C-alpha cells in the first residue's frame, strides 16, 4: 500500500552560497514504510556527494554552491510503487 498524499511535501528554500540548506519531506503513509530518495532537475541524487546527507525525509546540503540551485522532488517508494512530491525550488543567492 502507498497512499497518494505526502504528509509534508518539501517547500521552497533560499539560502546564501556557503550556507547549509535543508529540504524536508514526510512521505505518504505506506506498508511497508516507503523509503525516500530525492531528485534534482529530474535526476536522482546520489549520496556519493559528501556535501549531501539524506536522512529520513530530510535532504541536507552543507556548504551550498550556486550549482545546487534547482528544482528538487522527494520520491517515496515501496513495493506498491512510487510517488513524487510537488517540486520545491532551491535558490542560492
PyMOL Python script that loads the backbone (N, CA, C, O; Angstrom):
from pymol import cmd

cmd.read_pdbstr("""\
ATOM      1  N   UNK A   1       0.854  -1.192   0.000  1.00  0.00           N
ATOM      2  CA  UNK A   1       0.000   0.000   0.000  1.00  0.00           C
ATOM      3  C   UNK A   1       0.887   1.239   0.000  1.00  0.00           C
ATOM      4  O   UNK A   1       1.866   1.304   0.744  1.00  0.00           O
ATOM      5  N   UNK A   2       0.551   2.215  -0.826  1.00  0.00           N
ATOM      6  CA  UNK A   2       1.248   3.506  -0.802  1.00  0.00           C
ATOM      7  C   UNK A   2       0.222   4.583  -1.115  1.00  0.00           C
ATOM      8  O   UNK A   2      -0.305   4.647  -2.225  1.00  0.00           O
ATOM      9  N   UNK A   3      -0.056   5.426  -0.135  1.00  0.00           N
ATOM     10  CA  UNK A   3      -1.034   6.499  -0.322  1.00  0.00           C
ATOM     11  C   UNK A   3      -0.514   7.558  -1.280  1.00  0.00           C
ATOM     12  O   UNK A   3       0.674   7.590  -1.602  1.00  0.00           O
ATOM     13  N   UNK A   4      -1.418   8.427  -1.735  1.00  0.00           N
ATOM     14  CA  UNK A   4      -1.047   9.475  -2.693  1.00  0.00           C
ATOM     15  C   UNK A   4      -0.507  10.730  -2.026  1.00  0.00           C
ATOM     16  O   UNK A   4       0.327  11.435  -2.595  1.00  0.00           O
ATOM     17  N   UNK A   5      -0.980  11.002  -0.828  1.00  0.00           N
ATOM     18  CA  UNK A   5      -0.720  12.310  -0.213  1.00  0.00           C
ATOM     19  C   UNK A   5       0.525  12.312   0.663  1.00  0.00           C
ATOM     20  O   UNK A   5       0.664  11.515   1.591  1.00  0.00           O
ATOM     21  N   UNK A   6       1.422  13.234   0.335  1.00  0.00           N
ATOM     22  CA  UNK A   6       2.604  13.438   1.172  1.00  0.00           C
ATOM     23  C   UNK A   6       2.156  14.114   2.459  1.00  0.00           C
ATOM     24  O   UNK A   6       1.394  15.080   2.425  1.00  0.00           O
ATOM     25  N   UNK A   7       2.629  13.608   3.595  1.00  0.00           N
ATOM     26  CA  UNK A   7       2.265  14.223   4.871  1.00  0.00           C
ATOM     27  C   UNK A   7       2.885  15.610   4.974  1.00  0.00           C
ATOM     28  O   UNK A   7       2.296  16.513   5.568  1.00  0.00           O
ATOM     29  N   UNK A   8       4.076  15.782   4.397  1.00  0.00           N
ATOM     30  CA  UNK A   8       4.686  17.110   4.302  1.00  0.00           C
ATOM     31  C   UNK A   8       5.550  17.152   3.048  1.00  0.00           C
ATOM     32  O   UNK A   8       6.645  16.589   3.029  1.00  0.00           O
ATOM     33  N   UNK A   9       5.058  17.823   1.991  1.00  0.00           N
ATOM     34  CA  UNK A   9       5.896  17.951   0.797  1.00  0.00           C
ATOM     35  C   UNK A   9       6.996  18.983   1.049  1.00  0.00           C
ATOM     36  O   UNK A   9       6.838  19.852   1.906  1.00  0.00           O
ATOM     37  N   UNK A  10       8.100  18.898   0.318  1.00  0.00           N
ATOM     38  CA  UNK A  10       9.161  19.891   0.521  1.00  0.00           C
ATOM     39  C   UNK A  10       8.700  21.279   0.085  1.00  0.00           C
ATOM     40  O   UNK A  10       7.906  21.421  -0.845  1.00  0.00           O
ATOM     41  N   UNK A  11       9.209  22.299   0.773  1.00  0.00           N
ATOM     42  CA  UNK A  11       8.867  23.682   0.428  1.00  0.00           C
ATOM     43  C   UNK A  11      10.071  24.372  -0.194  1.00  0.00           C
ATOM     44  O   UNK A  11      11.196  23.884  -0.096  1.00  0.00           O
ATOM     45  N   UNK A  12       9.828  25.504  -0.831  1.00  0.00           N
ATOM     46  CA  UNK A  12      10.909  26.272  -1.443  1.00  0.00           C
ATOM     47  C   UNK A  12      11.864  26.787  -0.362  1.00  0.00           C
ATOM     48  O   UNK A  12      11.443  27.154   0.735  1.00  0.00           O
ATOM     49  N   UNK A  13      13.160  26.806  -0.696  1.00  0.00           N
ATOM     50  CA  UNK A  13      14.189  27.247   0.243  1.00  0.00           C
ATOM     51  C   UNK A  13      15.125  28.204  -0.484  1.00  0.00           C
ATOM     52  O   UNK A  13      15.484  27.976  -1.639  1.00  0.00           O
ATOM     53  N   UNK A  14      15.521  29.283   0.205  1.00  0.00           N
ATOM     54  CA  UNK A  14      16.504  30.220  -0.343  1.00  0.00           C
ATOM     55  C   UNK A  14      17.589  30.419   0.706  1.00  0.00           C
ATOM     56  O   UNK A  14      17.294  30.749   1.855  1.00  0.00           O
ATOM     57  N   UNK A  15      18.844  30.218   0.314  1.00  0.00           N
ATOM     58  CA  UNK A  15      19.970  30.412   1.234  1.00  0.00           C
ATOM     59  C   UNK A  15      21.112  31.120   0.513  1.00  0.00           C
ATOM     60  O   UNK A  15      21.184  31.129  -0.716  1.00  0.00           O
ATOM     61  N   UNK A  16      21.993  31.706   1.300  1.00  0.00           N
ATOM     62  CA  UNK A  16      23.193  32.329   0.732  1.00  0.00           C
ATOM     63  C   UNK A  16      24.203  31.232   0.409  1.00  0.00           C
ATOM     64  O   UNK A  16      24.274  30.227   1.116  1.00  0.00           O
ATOM     65  N   UNK A  17      24.981  31.418  -0.651  1.00  0.00           N
ATOM     66  CA  UNK A  17      26.022  30.454  -1.020  1.00  0.00           C
ATOM     67  C   UNK A  17      26.944  30.234   0.176  1.00  0.00           C
ATOM     68  O   UNK A  17      27.318  31.186   0.860  1.00  0.00           O
ATOM     69  N   UNK A  18      27.304  28.991   0.422  1.00  0.00           N
ATOM     70  CA  UNK A  18      28.161  28.669   1.560  1.00  0.00           C
ATOM     71  C   UNK A  18      27.385  28.271   2.797  1.00  0.00           C
ATOM     72  O   UNK A  18      27.934  27.640   3.700  1.00  0.00           O
ATOM     73  N   UNK A  19      26.104  28.636   2.849  1.00  0.00           N
ATOM     74  CA  UNK A  19      25.259  28.269   3.988  1.00  0.00           C
ATOM     75  C   UNK A  19      24.685  26.872   3.760  1.00  0.00           C
ATOM     76  O   UNK A  19      24.592  26.425   2.617  1.00  0.00           O
ATOM     77  N   UNK A  20      24.297  26.175   4.839  1.00  0.00           N
ATOM     78  CA  UNK A  20      23.632  24.885   4.656  1.00  0.00           C
ATOM     79  C   UNK A  20      22.164  25.084   4.246  1.00  0.00           C
ATOM     80  O   UNK A  20      21.550  26.095   4.588  1.00  0.00           O
ATOM     81  N   UNK A  21      21.621  24.129   3.524  1.00  0.00           N
ATOM     82  CA  UNK A  21      20.203  24.157   3.150  1.00  0.00           C
ATOM     83  C   UNK A  21      19.584  22.826   3.550  1.00  0.00           C
ATOM     84  O   UNK A  21      20.217  21.777   3.435  1.00  0.00           O
ATOM     85  N   UNK A  22      18.340  22.876   4.021  1.00  0.00           N
ATOM     86  CA  UNK A  22      17.626  21.651   4.404  1.00  0.00           C
ATOM     87  C   UNK A  22      16.273  21.637   3.710  1.00  0.00           C
ATOM     88  O   UNK A  22      15.487  22.577   3.828  1.00  0.00           O
ATOM     89  N   UNK A  23      16.014  20.556   2.985  1.00  0.00           N
ATOM     90  CA  UNK A  23      14.694  20.332   2.394  1.00  0.00           C
ATOM     91  C   UNK A  23      14.070  19.182   3.168  1.00  0.00           C
ATOM     92  O   UNK A  23      14.691  18.134   3.345  1.00  0.00           O
ATOM     93  N   UNK A  24      12.831  19.382   3.632  1.00  0.00           N
ATOM     94  CA  UNK A  24      12.186  18.345   4.435  1.00  0.00           C
ATOM     95  C   UNK A  24      10.999  17.765   3.703  1.00  0.00           C
ATOM     96  O   UNK A  24      10.260  18.474   3.020  1.00  0.00           O
ATOM     97  N   UNK A  25      10.827  16.462   3.855  1.00  0.00           N
ATOM     98  CA  UNK A  25       9.741  15.764   3.191  1.00  0.00           C
ATOM     99  C   UNK A  25       9.263  14.658   4.120  1.00  0.00           C
ATOM    100  O   UNK A  25      10.065  13.860   4.606  1.00  0.00           O
ATOM    101  N   UNK A  26       7.952  14.610   4.368  1.00  0.00           N
ATOM    102  CA  UNK A  26       7.387  13.480   5.108  1.00  0.00           C
ATOM    103  C   UNK A  26       6.559  12.694   4.101  1.00  0.00           C
ATOM    104  O   UNK A  26       5.531  13.181   3.628  1.00  0.00           O
ATOM    105  N   UNK A  27       6.998  11.479   3.768  1.00  0.00           N
ATOM    106  CA  UNK A  27       6.353  10.721   2.685  1.00  0.00           C
ATOM    107  C   UNK A  27       4.939  10.282   3.044  1.00  0.00           C
ATOM    108  O   UNK A  27       4.539  10.345   4.207  1.00  0.00           O
ATOM    109  N   UNK A  28       4.184   9.839   2.043  1.00  0.00           N
ATOM    110  CA  UNK A  28       2.847   9.309   2.324  1.00  0.00           C
ATOM    111  C   UNK A  28       2.971   8.061   3.207  1.00  0.00           C
ATOM    112  O   UNK A  28       4.020   7.420   3.258  1.00  0.00           O
ATOM    113  N   UNK A  29       1.885   7.739   3.893  1.00  0.00           N
ATOM    114  CA  UNK A  29       1.876   6.500   4.663  1.00  0.00           C
ATOM    115  C   UNK A  29       1.862   5.326   3.686  1.00  0.00           C
ATOM    116  O   UNK A  29       1.273   5.401   2.608  1.00  0.00           O
ATOM    117  N   UNK A  30       2.512   4.261   4.079  1.00  0.00           N
ATOM    118  CA  UNK A  30       2.538   3.086   3.227  1.00  0.00           C
ATOM    119  C   UNK A  30       2.893   1.848   4.018  1.00  0.00           C
ATOM    120  O   UNK A  30       3.387   1.931   5.142  1.00  0.00           O
ATOM    121  N   UNK A  31       2.640   0.710   3.425  1.00  0.00           N
ATOM    122  CA  UNK A  31       3.011  -0.559   4.051  1.00  0.00           C
ATOM    123  C   UNK A  31       3.639  -1.429   2.990  1.00  0.00           C
ATOM    124  O   UNK A  31       2.933  -1.807   2.055  1.00  0.00           O
ATOM    125  N   UNK A  32       4.916  -1.778   3.059  1.00  0.00           N
ATOM    126  CA  UNK A  32       5.849  -1.328   4.109  1.00  0.00           C
ATOM    127  C   UNK A  32       6.134   0.169   4.021  1.00  0.00           C
ATOM    128  O   UNK A  32       5.863   0.810   3.006  1.00  0.00           O
ATOM    129  N   UNK A  33       6.684   0.706   5.099  1.00  0.00           N
ATOM    130  CA  UNK A  33       7.010   2.141   5.174  1.00  0.00           C
ATOM    131  C   UNK A  33       7.882   2.505   3.964  1.00  0.00           C
ATOM    132  O   UNK A  33       8.905   1.863   3.725  1.00  0.00           O
ATOM    133  N   UNK A  34       7.477   3.542   3.193  1.00  0.00           N
ATOM    134  CA  UNK A  34       8.250   3.871   1.987  1.00  0.00           C
ATOM    135  C   UNK A  34       9.627   4.452   2.308  1.00  0.00           C
ATOM    136  O   UNK A  34       9.820   5.109   3.331  1.00  0.00           O
ATOM    137  N   UNK A  35      10.569   4.196   1.414  1.00  0.00           N
ATOM    138  CA  UNK A  35      11.886   4.829   1.524  1.00  0.00           C
ATOM    139  C   UNK A  35      11.829   6.123   0.716  1.00  0.00           C
ATOM    140  O   UNK A  35      11.041   6.252  -0.221  1.00  0.00           O
ATOM    141  N   UNK A  36      12.674   7.074   1.094  1.00  0.00           N
ATOM    142  CA  UNK A  36      12.676   8.379   0.441  1.00  0.00           C
ATOM    143  C   UNK A  36      13.987   8.591  -0.298  1.00  0.00           C
ATOM    144  O   UNK A  36      15.064   8.383   0.261  1.00  0.00           O
ATOM    145  N   UNK A  37      13.892   9.004  -1.555  1.00  0.00           N
ATOM    146  CA  UNK A  37      15.057   9.448  -2.306  1.00  0.00           C
ATOM    147  C   UNK A  37      14.723  10.822  -2.862  1.00  0.00           C
ATOM    148  O   UNK A  37      13.577  11.263  -2.784  1.00  0.00           O
ATOM    149  N   UNK A  38      15.698  11.490  -3.411  1.00  0.00           N
ATOM    150  CA  UNK A  38      15.497  12.841  -3.936  1.00  0.00           C
ATOM    151  C   UNK A  38      15.962  12.920  -5.378  1.00  0.00           C
ATOM    152  O   UNK A  38      16.889  12.221  -5.790  1.00  0.00           O
ATOM    153  N   UNK A  39      15.301  13.784  -6.139  1.00  0.00           N
ATOM    154  CA  UNK A  39      15.734  14.096  -7.497  1.00  0.00           C
ATOM    155  C   UNK A  39      15.967  15.594  -7.589  1.00  0.00           C
ATOM    156  O   UNK A  39      15.243  16.387  -6.987  1.00  0.00           O
ATOM    157  N   UNK A  40      16.988  15.970  -8.350  1.00  0.00           N
ATOM    158  CA  UNK A  40      17.257  17.378  -8.635  1.00  0.00           C
ATOM    159  C   UNK A  40      17.178  17.543 -10.139  1.00  0.00           C
ATOM    160  O   UNK A  40      17.891  16.871 -10.884  1.00  0.00           O
ATOM    161  N   UNK A  41      16.300  18.449 -10.590  1.00  0.00           N
ATOM    162  CA  UNK A  41      16.102  18.699 -12.021  1.00  0.00           C
ATOM    163  C   UNK A  41      15.874  17.389 -12.784  1.00  0.00           C
ATOM    164  O   UNK A  41      16.353  17.216 -13.905  1.00  0.00           O
ATOM    165  N   UNK A  42      15.131  16.469 -12.152  1.00  0.00           N
ATOM    166  CA  UNK A  42      14.754  15.223 -12.813  1.00  0.00           C
ATOM    167  C   UNK A  42      15.740  14.073 -12.665  1.00  0.00           C
ATOM    168  O   UNK A  42      15.420  12.943 -13.034  1.00  0.00           O
ATOM    169  N   UNK A  43      16.936  14.337 -12.131  1.00  0.00           N
ATOM    170  CA  UNK A  43      17.948  13.279 -11.997  1.00  0.00           C
ATOM    171  C   UNK A  43      18.063  12.851 -10.534  1.00  0.00           C
ATOM    172  O   UNK A  43      18.105  13.690  -9.634  1.00  0.00           O
ATOM    173  N   UNK A  44      18.111  11.543 -10.310  1.00  0.00           N
ATOM    174  CA  UNK A  44      18.208  11.032  -8.937  1.00  0.00           C
ATOM    175  C   UNK A  44      19.525  11.486  -8.304  1.00  0.00           C
ATOM    176  O   UNK A  44      20.585  11.395  -8.923  1.00  0.00           O
ATOM    177  N   UNK A  45      19.444  11.972  -7.069  1.00  0.00           N
ATOM    178  CA  UNK A  45      20.646  12.412  -6.354  1.00  0.00           C
ATOM    179  C   UNK A  45      21.373  11.203  -5.787  1.00  0.00           C
ATOM    180  O   UNK A  45      20.749  10.254  -5.311  1.00  0.00           O
ATOM    181  N   UNK A  46      22.662  11.246  -5.840  1.00  0.00           N
ATOM    182  CA  UNK A  46      23.476  10.164  -5.303  1.00  0.00           C
ATOM    183  C   UNK A  46      24.007  10.594  -3.945  1.00  0.00           C
ATOM    184  O   UNK A  46      24.336  11.762  -3.739  1.00  0.00           O
ATOM    185  N   UNK A  47      24.088   9.648  -3.021  1.00  0.00           N
ATOM    186  CA  UNK A  47      24.647  10.001  -1.713  1.00  0.00           C
ATOM    187  C   UNK A  47      26.168   9.904  -1.722  1.00  0.00           C
ATOM    188  O   UNK A  47      26.809   9.912  -0.671  1.00  0.00           O
ATOM    189  N   UNK A  48      26.744   9.810  -2.940  1.00  0.00           N
ATOM    190  CA  UNK A  48      28.204   9.813  -3.089  1.00  0.00           C
ATOM    191  C   UNK A  48      28.775  11.198  -2.762  1.00  0.00           C
ATOM    192  O   UNK A  48      29.910  11.313  -2.301  1.00  0.00           O
ATOM    193  N   UNK A  49      27.978  12.249  -3.004  1.00  0.00           N
ATOM    194  CA  UNK A  49      28.447  13.617  -2.751  1.00  0.00           C
ATOM    195  C   UNK A  49      28.515  13.839  -1.239  1.00  0.00           C
ATOM    196  O   UNK A  49      27.497  13.790  -0.549  1.00  0.00           O
ATOM    197  N   UNK A  50      29.725  14.085  -0.734  1.00  0.00           N
ATOM    198  CA  UNK A  50      29.899  14.210   0.719  1.00  0.00           C
ATOM    199  C   UNK A  50      29.205  15.441   1.295  1.00  0.00           C
ATOM    200  O   UNK A  50      29.034  15.529   2.511  1.00  0.00           O
ATOM    201  N   UNK A  51      28.799  16.396   0.451  1.00  0.00           N
ATOM    202  CA  UNK A  51      28.071  17.562   0.968  1.00  0.00           C
ATOM    203  C   UNK A  51      26.599  17.261   1.179  1.00  0.00           C
ATOM    204  O   UNK A  51      25.892  18.047   1.810  1.00  0.00           O
ATOM    205  N   UNK A  52      26.122  16.123   0.656  1.00  0.00           N
ATOM    206  CA  UNK A  52      24.710  15.753   0.769  1.00  0.00           C
ATOM    207  C   UNK A  52      24.501  14.732   1.877  1.00  0.00           C
ATOM    208  O   UNK A  52      25.256  13.768   2.008  1.00  0.00           O
ATOM    209  N   UNK A  53      23.466  14.962   2.668  1.00  0.00           N
ATOM    210  CA  UNK A  53      23.067  13.966   3.654  1.00  0.00           C
ATOM    211  C   UNK A  53      21.579  13.730   3.471  1.00  0.00           C
ATOM    212  O   UNK A  53      20.787  14.672   3.502  1.00  0.00           O
ATOM    213  N   UNK A  54      21.197  12.471   3.279  1.00  0.00           N
ATOM    214  CA  UNK A  54      19.781  12.123   3.202  1.00  0.00           C
ATOM    215  C   UNK A  54      19.474  11.254   4.410  1.00  0.00           C
ATOM    216  O   UNK A  54      19.984  10.141   4.539  1.00  0.00           O
ATOM    217  N   UNK A  55      18.636  11.778   5.290  1.00  0.00           N
ATOM    218  CA  UNK A  55      18.294  11.035   6.492  1.00  0.00           C
ATOM    219  C   UNK A  55      16.797  11.129   6.697  1.00  0.00           C
ATOM    220  O   UNK A  55      16.248  12.224   6.816  1.00  0.00           O
ATOM    221  N   UNK A  56      16.140   9.991   6.736  1.00  0.00           N
ATOM    222  CA  UNK A  56      14.682  10.012   6.825  1.00  0.00           C
ATOM    223  C   UNK A  56      14.177  10.744   5.596  1.00  0.00           C
ATOM    224  O   UNK A  56      14.536  10.390   4.473  1.00  0.00           O
ATOM    225  N   UNK A  57      13.361  11.744   5.789  1.00  0.00           N
ATOM    226  CA  UNK A  57      12.857  12.512   4.657  1.00  0.00           C
ATOM    227  C   UNK A  57      13.610  13.805   4.433  1.00  0.00           C
ATOM    228  O   UNK A  57      13.212  14.623   3.603  1.00  0.00           O
ATOM    229  N   UNK A  58      14.713  14.000   5.177  1.00  0.00           N
ATOM    230  CA  UNK A  58      15.446  15.268   5.068  1.00  0.00           C
ATOM    231  C   UNK A  58      16.570  15.164   4.064  1.00  0.00           C
ATOM    232  O   UNK A  58      17.278  14.159   3.997  1.00  0.00           O
ATOM    233  N   UNK A  59      16.722  16.215   3.288  1.00  0.00           N
ATOM    234  CA  UNK A  59      17.888  16.356   2.417  1.00  0.00           C
ATOM    235  C   UNK A  59      18.659  17.557   2.936  1.00  0.00           C
ATOM    236  O   UNK A  59      18.155  18.680   2.940  1.00  0.00           O
ATOM    237  N   UNK A  60      19.893  17.309   3.376  1.00  0.00           N
ATOM    238  CA  UNK A  60      20.715  18.391   3.910  1.00  0.00           C
ATOM    239  C   UNK A  60      21.897  18.616   2.983  1.00  0.00           C
ATOM    240  O   UNK A  60      22.617  17.679   2.637  1.00  0.00           O
ATOM    241  N   UNK A  61      22.089  19.857   2.588  1.00  0.00           N
ATOM    242  CA  UNK A  61      23.230  20.226   1.750  1.00  0.00           C
ATOM    243  C   UNK A  61      24.125  21.133   2.576  1.00  0.00           C
ATOM    244  O   UNK A  61      23.711  22.213   2.997  1.00  0.00           O
ATOM    245  N   UNK A  62      25.364  20.684   2.806  1.00  0.00           N
ATOM    246  CA  UNK A  62      26.323  21.507   3.542  1.00  0.00           C
ATOM    247  C   UNK A  62      27.023  22.410   2.538  1.00  0.00           C
ATOM    248  O   UNK A  62      27.230  22.024   1.388  1.00  0.00           O
ATOM    249  N   UNK A  63      27.385  23.601   2.969  1.00  0.00           N
ATOM    250  CA  UNK A  63      28.241  24.466   2.155  1.00  0.00           C
ATOM    251  C   UNK A  63      27.715  24.583   0.713  1.00  0.00           C
ATOM    252  O   UNK A  63      28.390  24.192  -0.240  1.00  0.00           O
ATOM    253  N   UNK A  64      26.508  25.123   0.578  1.00  0.00           N
ATOM    254  CA  UNK A  64      25.842  25.185  -0.728  1.00  0.00           C
ATOM    255  C   UNK A  64      26.632  25.996  -1.746  1.00  0.00           C
ATOM    256  O   UNK A  64      27.344  26.941  -1.405  1.00  0.00           O
ATOM    257  N   UNK A  65      26.486  25.602  -2.997  1.00  0.00           N
ATOM    258  CA  UNK A  65      27.111  26.293  -4.130  1.00  0.00           C
ATOM    259  C   UNK A  65      26.007  26.739  -5.073  1.00  0.00           C
ATOM    260  O   UNK A  65      24.880  26.249  -5.011  1.00  0.00           O
ATOM    261  N   UNK A  66      26.351  27.683  -5.954  1.00  0.00           N
ATOM    262  CA  UNK A  66      25.388  28.132  -6.975  1.00  0.00           C
ATOM    263  C   UNK A  66      24.827  26.949  -7.752  1.00  0.00           C
ATOM    264  O   UNK A  66      23.654  26.941  -8.125  1.00  0.00           O
ATOM    265  N   UNK A  67      25.680  25.940  -7.994  1.00  0.00           N
ATOM    266  CA  UNK A  67      25.262  24.788  -8.795  1.00  0.00           C
ATOM    267  C   UNK A  67      24.221  23.909  -8.092  1.00  0.00           C
ATOM    268  O   UNK A  67      23.612  23.047  -8.726  1.00  0.00           O
ATOM    269  N   UNK A  68      24.014  24.123  -6.782  1.00  0.00           N
ATOM    270  CA  UNK A  68      22.997  23.347  -6.056  1.00  0.00           C
ATOM    271  C   UNK A  68      21.586  23.867  -6.326  1.00  0.00           C
ATOM    272  O   UNK A  68      20.604  23.177  -6.055  1.00  0.00           O
ATOM    273  N   UNK A  69      21.489  25.091  -6.862  1.00  0.00           N
ATOM    274  CA  UNK A  69      20.169  25.663  -7.145  1.00  0.00           C
ATOM    275  C   UNK A  69      19.445  24.784  -8.158  1.00  0.00           C
ATOM    276  O   UNK A  69      20.063  24.219  -9.060  1.00  0.00           O
ATOM    277  N   UNK A  70      18.133  24.677  -7.999  1.00  0.00           N
ATOM    278  CA  UNK A  70      17.362  23.883  -8.952  1.00  0.00           C
ATOM    279  C   UNK A  70      16.042  23.453  -8.360  1.00  0.00           C
ATOM    280  O   UNK A  70      15.609  23.951  -7.321  1.00  0.00           O
ATOM    281  N   UNK A  71      15.411  22.514  -9.046  1.00  0.00           N
ATOM    282  CA  UNK A  71      14.106  22.001  -8.642  1.00  0.00           C
ATOM    283  C   UNK A  71      14.301  20.611  -8.040  1.00  0.00           C
ATOM    284  O   UNK A  71      14.824  19.702  -8.685  1.00  0.00           O
ATOM    285  N   UNK A  72      13.870  20.471  -6.794  1.00  0.00           N
ATOM    286  CA  UNK A  72      14.035  19.210  -6.065  1.00  0.00           C
ATOM    287  C   UNK A  72      12.684  18.546  -5.861  1.00  0.00           C
ATOM    288  O   UNK A  72      11.681  19.210  -5.601  1.00  0.00           O
ATOM    289  N   UNK A  73      12.674  17.224  -5.985  1.00  0.00           N
ATOM    290  CA  UNK A  73      11.454  16.436  -5.791  1.00  0.00           C
ATOM    291  C   UNK A  73      11.791  15.294  -4.844  1.00  0.00           C
ATOM    292  O   UNK A  73      12.819  14.631  -4.979  1.00  0.00           O
ATOM    293  N   UNK A  74      10.908  15.084  -3.892  1.00  0.00           N
ATOM    294  CA  UNK A  74      11.029  13.990  -2.935  1.00  0.00           C
ATOM    295  C   UNK A  74      10.278  12.792  -3.534  1.00  0.00           C
ATOM    296  O   UNK A  74       9.127  12.924  -3.951  1.00  0.00           O
ATOM    297  N   UNK A  75      10.934  11.626  -3.573  1.00  0.00           N
ATOM    298  CA  UNK A  75      10.309  10.426  -4.139  1.00  0.00           C
ATOM    299  C   UNK A  75      10.177   9.362  -3.054  1.00  0.00           C
ATOM    300  O   UNK A  75      11.168   8.946  -2.453  1.00  0.00           O
ATOM    301  N   UNK A  76       8.943   8.927  -2.812  1.00  0.00           N
ATOM    302  CA  UNK A  76       8.677   7.863  -1.837  1.00  0.00           C
ATOM    303  C   UNK A  76       8.404   6.585  -2.608  1.00  0.00           C
ATOM    304  O   UNK A  76       7.630   6.587  -3.565  1.00  0.00           O
ATOM    305  N   UNK A  77       9.039   5.487  -2.194  1.00  0.00           N
ATOM    306  CA  UNK A  77       8.865   4.225  -2.917  1.00  0.00           C
ATOM    307  C   UNK A  77       8.789   3.047  -1.956  1.00  0.00           C
ATOM    308  O   UNK A  77       9.486   3.000  -0.943  1.00  0.00           O
ATOM    309  N   UNK A  78       7.932   2.106  -2.299  1.00  0.00           N
ATOM    310  CA  UNK A  78       7.917   0.795  -1.649  1.00  0.00           C
ATOM    311  C   UNK A  78       7.447  -0.218  -2.685  1.00  0.00           C
ATOM    312  O   UNK A  78       7.343   0.116  -3.865  1.00  0.00           O
ATOM    313  N   UNK A  79       7.163  -1.445  -2.269  1.00  0.00           N
ATOM    314  CA  UNK A  79       6.792  -2.476  -3.240  1.00  0.00           C
ATOM    315  C   UNK A  79       5.515  -2.130  -4.006  1.00  0.00           C
ATOM    316  O   UNK A  79       5.295  -2.645  -5.102  1.00  0.00           O
ATOM    317  N   UNK A  80       4.669  -1.261  -3.438  1.00  0.00           N
ATOM    318  CA  UNK A  80       3.413  -0.889  -4.100  1.00  0.00           C
ATOM    319  C   UNK A  80       3.627   0.124  -5.222  1.00  0.00           C
ATOM    320  O   UNK A  80       2.744   0.333  -6.053  1.00  0.00           O
ATOM    321  N   UNK A  81       4.814   0.757  -5.243  1.00  0.00           N
ATOM    322  CA  UNK A  81       5.057   1.735  -6.298  1.00  0.00           C
ATOM    323  C   UNK A  81       5.837   2.919  -5.806  1.00  0.00           C
ATOM    324  O   UNK A  81       6.568   2.844  -4.819  1.00  0.00           O
ATOM    325  N   UNK A  82       5.671   4.023  -6.516  1.00  0.00           N
ATOM    326  CA  UNK A  82       6.492   5.206  -6.271  1.00  0.00           C
ATOM    327  C   UNK A  82       5.617   6.437  -6.408  1.00  0.00           C
ATOM    328  O   UNK A  82       4.772   6.503  -7.301  1.00  0.00           O
ATOM    329  N   UNK A  83       5.812   7.421  -5.525  1.00  0.00           N
ATOM    330  CA  UNK A  83       5.096   8.699  -5.616  1.00  0.00           C
ATOM    331  C   UNK A  83       6.119   9.819  -5.557  1.00  0.00           C
ATOM    332  O   UNK A  83       7.082   9.753  -4.794  1.00  0.00           O
ATOM    333  N   UNK A  84       5.906  10.845  -6.363  1.00  0.00           N
ATOM    334  CA  UNK A  84       6.784  12.013  -6.344  1.00  0.00           C
ATOM    335  C   UNK A  84       6.023  13.189  -5.751  1.00  0.00           C
ATOM    336  O   UNK A  84       4.837  13.373  -6.026  1.00  0.00           O
ATOM    337  N   UNK A  85       6.709  13.982  -4.935  1.00  0.00           N
ATOM    338  CA  UNK A  85       6.089  15.162  -4.323  1.00  0.00           C
ATOM    339  C   UNK A  85       5.957  16.279  -5.363  1.00  0.00           C
ATOM    340  O   UNK A  85       6.455  16.178  -6.484  1.00  0.00           O
ATOM    341  N   UNK A  86       5.278  17.330  -4.956  1.00  0.00           N
ATOM    342  CA  UNK A  86       5.299  18.561  -5.742  1.00  0.00           C
ATOM    343  C   UNK A  86       6.740  19.072  -5.718  1.00  0.00           C
ATOM    344  O   UNK A  86       7.446  18.864  -4.731  1.00  0.00           O
ATOM    345  N   UNK A  87       7.186  19.733  -6.781  1.00  0.00           N
ATOM    346  CA  UNK A  87       8.576  20.224  -6.799  1.00  0.00           C
ATOM    347  C   UNK A  87       8.802  21.385  -5.836  1.00  0.00           C
ATOM    348  O   UNK A  87       7.905  22.192  -5.595  1.00  0.00           O
ATOM    349  N   UNK A  88      10.005  21.455  -5.293  1.00  0.00           N
ATOM    350  CA  UNK A  88      10.422  22.582  -4.438  1.00  0.00           C
ATOM    351  C   UNK A  88      11.641  23.220  -5.093  1.00  0.00           C
ATOM    352  O   UNK A  88      12.492  22.537  -5.663  1.00  0.00           O
ATOM    353  N   UNK A  89      11.705  24.543  -4.996  1.00  0.00           N
ATOM    354  CA  UNK A  89      12.791  25.293  -5.624  1.00  0.00           C
ATOM    355  C   UNK A  89      13.852  25.612  -4.566  1.00  0.00           C
ATOM    356  O   UNK A  89      13.529  26.107  -3.486  1.00  0.00           O
ATOM    357  N   UNK A  90      15.112  25.326  -4.881  1.00  0.00           N
ATOM    358  CA  UNK A  90      16.211  25.761  -4.019  1.00  0.00           C
ATOM    359  C   UNK A  90      16.908  26.907  -4.730  1.00  0.00           C
ATOM    360  O   UNK A  90      17.406  26.757  -5.846  1.00  0.00           O
ATOM    361  N   UNK A  91      16.933  28.066  -4.060  1.00  0.00           N
ATOM    362  CA  UNK A  91      17.543  29.263  -4.619  1.00  0.00           C
ATOM    363  C   UNK A  91      18.801  29.576  -3.814  1.00  0.00           C
ATOM    364  O   UNK A  91      18.763  29.631  -2.585  1.00  0.00           O
ATOM    365  N   UNK A  92      19.908  29.779  -4.512  1.00  0.00           N
ATOM    366  CA  UNK A  92      21.176  30.152  -3.857  1.00  0.00           C
ATOM    367  C   UNK A  92      21.508  31.575  -4.292  1.00  0.00           C
ATOM    368  O   UNK A  92      21.634  31.859  -5.483  1.00  0.00           O
ATOM    369  N   UNK A  93      21.647  32.471  -3.305  1.00  0.00           N
ATOM    370  CA  UNK A  93      21.960  33.859  -3.671  1.00  0.00           C
ATOM    371  C   UNK A  93      23.295  34.286  -3.095  1.00  0.00           C
ATOM    372  O   UNK A  93      23.721  35.423  -3.301  1.00  0.00           O
TER     373      UNK A  93
END
""", "prot")
cmd.dss("prot")
cmd.show_as("cartoon", "prot")
cmd.util.cbc("prot")
cmd.orient("prot")
